[in-house]
Each structure stands twice: as C-alpha cells, then as structure tokens.
Amino acid sequence: MRAVIFDQFGDESVLHLGEVDPPPLGAEELRIRVRVAGVNRADLLQRQGHYPPPPGASPILGMECAGEVIEVGSNVEGWTAGDRAMALLAGGGYAEETVVHHGSAMHVPDLLSDDEAGGIPEVFLTAYLNVFELARACTGETLLVHGGGSGVGTAATTLAKLAGLRVIVTAGCAKSASVVWRTAPTKPSITTRRTSSSGRAARM
C-alpha cells in the first residue's frame, strides 16, 4: 500500500510517497481504508525527531483518521465492513490503510463529512478527557481555557458551551480570538496577553 514516509528527520521536504506492507489485523482491531488523516503537532515533532512513536506503534505518521472499515477483527462487535469510522491512532494514519483497536474508533455521524470527521478524534477526545473526566466540570460552572484559538482550545470551548458551562477564553492575538468567536456556539469572554488573564478571569 502507499503511505507518506520519511527516511531522515527534518522539515516537510523529507516526506515522500512510498510503498509499505499493510499492517496485520489483530483480533480486537479494525482495518480502515483512510480517506482523511489529521495533521497534529505530534506529527510535526515526530518528523523532526523529537517525538518517537510509542513501543509497538507504526512508525508512519498520523494520529487520527477517518475512512471506511474494510475488515473487522474476529473479537470485534458493533462494526461491519462498509461502516464509516473515525479513529484515534498511535500512528499509521498517513497511509492508504491503517489498523486500530476498536475501542479507539467511533462511528461517523451522517452529518459529518470525512474531512470534518478526520479532525475530530485527537482534539475533541483530549478536550473531553480534560474538561469532563479529569476536571469533572458541571453545568453552571465556569471553565477557563488558555490558548482558545488552538484545536484543543476550540474543542474545549465548544463542548463546554454545549454542556452549559460559562467559558472564559484566553487568546494571544486578535487572529486567535477571531477563531474562538467563529467556532464557539455562543460568544465566550476573551482576554489577551496584553493584560493579566488570571486577574481579568477572577473579576469576570
């Protein structure tokens, strides 16, 4: 199968299209024909040699993808070939096919395009874990999101507003602030680096 690979660390110029063997399918895994792969900060760092993949993970870049299930492991239930899937990966997304544990894959709702689904897993699962599982934020509480114009920042703001939280967002510049205003379901309060964000947040 074809994949985006690199033979040495460096900038984007080291990436090229190559032929690699398809990954083997485990009993607990899905094989996905990749239609879209997300680009994340970790991919850039790995390409530069600063973020090695975890032991046993594919050396191919790509930590999230969306596509079509083409093969289902023998111990997997709830999935069939032809299902649309989006998945969080340890690596391997920059290829025509990838395999992933079924617990890291999600069915793609009809309202999402492949392009949209391919950018969901990494940022939205990270945001959900931090806001609701770790911080245990509840309806009516206030959430302070630093770096609100980032992927995780906009995801956290979106999820928090949908859950009925009051959101205060910091953004380092007007461009980042405009991203927040465009993506949030309702308008959050925004502070910038020009003044103390902690002081302003405490007074809001």
C-alpha positions in Angstrom: 0.0 0.0 0.0 1.1 3.6 -0.4 2.0 5.8 2.6 3.6 9.1 3.3 7.0 8.2 4.8 10.4 9.7 5.6 13.9 8.3 5.7 15.5 11.0 7.8 14.3 13.7 10.3 13.8 17.2 9.0 11.2 19.6 7.7 8.3 18.8 5.4 10.7 18.3 2.5 11.8 14.9 3.9 8.3 13.4 3.4 7.6 11.4 0.3 5.2 8.8 -1.0 6.4 5.2 -0.7 5.2 1.6 -0.7 4.9 -0.3 2.6 3.3 -3.5 3.7 -0.2 -3.3 5.0 -0.3 -3.7 8.8 -1.6 -7.0 10.2 -5.0 -7.1 11.7 -5.4 -8.2 15.3 -8.5 -9.9 16.7 -9.5 -6.7 18.6 -8.9 -4.3 15.7 -10.5 -2.7 12.7 -8.8 -2.1 9.3 -9.8 1.3 7.9 -9.3 2.5 4.4 -8.1 6.0 5.1 -9.9 8.9 3.3 -8.7 11.7 5.6 -5.8 12.0 8.1 -5.4 14.8 10.6 -2.2 16.8 11.0 -1.2 17.3 14.6 1.6 18.9 16.4 2.9 15.5 17.5 3.2 14.5 13.8 5.4 17.5 13.2 7.6 16.8 16.2 7.9 13.1 15.2 9.0 14.1 11.7 11.7 16.3 13.3 12.9 13.5 15.6 11.6 15.0 18.8 8.6 12.7 19.5 9.2 9.0 19.0 6.2 6.7 18.5 5.3 4.5 21.5 6.7 1.0 21.5 4.9 -1.3 19.1 3.2 1.6 17.2 3.5 2.2 13.5 6.5 4.4 12.5 4.2 6.0 9.9 2.9 9.5 10.9 -0.7 10.1 11.6 -2.5 10.1 14.9 -6.1 10.4 13.7 -8.1 9.5 10.6 -11.5 9.0 9.0 -12.5 6.5 6.4 -14.3 3.2 5.7 -14.0 -0.1 7.7 -12.8 -2.8 5.3 -12.0 -5.6 7.7 -13.2 -6.4 11.2 -11.2 -8.5 13.8 -12.7 -11.8 15.0 -13.4 -10.4 18.5 -14.9 -7.1 17.5 -18.6 -6.5 17.8 -20.7 -3.5 16.6 -18.7 -2.9 13.4 -19.1 -4.2 9.9 -17.3 -3.7 6.6 -18.5 -0.6 5.0 -19.1 1.4 8.2 -17.7 4.9 8.3 -15.2 5.3 11.1 -13.0 8.0 12.7 -10.2 6.9 15.0 -7.5 8.0 17.4 -4.3 6.3 16.4 -0.9 5.7 18.0 0.5 6.2 14.4 -0.1 5.0 10.9 -2.7 7.5 9.6 -0.7 8.8 6.7 -1.4 5.6 4.7 -4.0 4.0 2.5 -4.9 1.6 5.2 -4.5 1.6 9.0 -5.5 -0.7 11.8 -6.8 0.4 15.2 -8.2 -1.1 18.4 -12.0 -1.0 18.1 -12.1 0.9 21.4 -10.3 3.9 19.8 -12.7 4.1 16.8 -16.0 5.9 16.6 -18.9 5.7 14.1 -19.1 8.8 12.0 -22.5 10.6 12.2 -24.1 11.2 8.9 -24.0 15.0 9.4 -20.1 14.9 9.4 -18.1 14.9 6.1 -14.9 12.8 6.0 -12.9 16.0 6.2 -14.7 17.0 9.4 -14.5 13.6 10.9 -10.8 13.3 10.3 -10.2 16.3 12.6 -12.4 15.2 15.4 -10.7 12.4 17.5 -7.5 14.0 18.7 -8.7 17.4 19.8 -12.2 16.5 21.0 -11.2 13.4 22.9 -8.4 15.4 24.6 -10.7 18.2 25.4 -13.4 15.9 26.8 -11.0 13.9 28.9 -9.5 17.1 30.5 -12.8 19.0 31.0 -15.2 16.3 32.0 -13.3 13.3 33.1 -10.4 14.9 35.0 -11.7 18.3 35.9 -15.3 17.0 36.3 -16.8 20.2 35.1 -20.6 20.5 35.6 -23.4 22.6 34.1 -23.3 26.2 35.5 -19.6 26.2 36.4 -17.0 28.4 34.8 -14.2 27.0 32.7 -11.1 28.9 31.9 -9.5 27.8 28.6 -6.0 29.0 27.8 -4.9 29.0 24.1 -8.5 29.2 23.0 -7.7 29.5 19.3 -5.9 26.1 19.2 -7.5 22.9 18.2 -8.0 21.6 21.7 -9.0 25.1 22.9 -11.8 25.4 20.3 -12.9 21.9 21.0 -13.0 22.5 24.8 -14.9 25.7 24.3 -17.5 24.0 22.0 -18.0 21.1 24.3 -18.2 23.3 27.4 -20.8 25.7 25.9 -22.9 22.7 24.8 -22.8 21.3 28.3 -24.0 24.6 29.8 -20.7 25.9 31.2 -19.7 29.5 31.3 -16.5 29.8 29.4 -13.7 32.3 29.7 -11.1 32.0 26.9 -7.6 33.5 26.6 -6.2 34.2 23.2 -2.7 35.6 22.4 -3.7 37.8 19.5 -6.7 39.1 17.6 -6.4 36.3 15.0 -6.6 33.6 17.6 -9.5 35.4 19.3 -11.4 35.6 16.0 -11.1 31.8 15.6 -12.8 31.4 19.0 -15.6 33.7 18.1 -16.2 31.8 14.8 -16.2 28.3 16.3 -17.9 28.7 19.7 -21.7 28.0 19.7 -22.1 31.2 21.8 -19.7 34.0 22.4 -17.2 33.3 25.2 -15.4 36.0 27.2 -11.9 36.6 25.7 -8.8 38.0 27.3 -5.5 38.6 25.7 -1.8 38.7 26.6 -1.9 42.4 26.8 -3.2 42.2 30.4 -3.2 39.6 33.2 -5.5 36.8 32.2 -5.7 35.4 35.7 -6.7 38.8 37.1 -9.3 39.5 34.5 -10.7 36.0 34.8 -11.1 36.3 38.6 -13.1 39.5 38.1 -15.5 38.1 35.5 
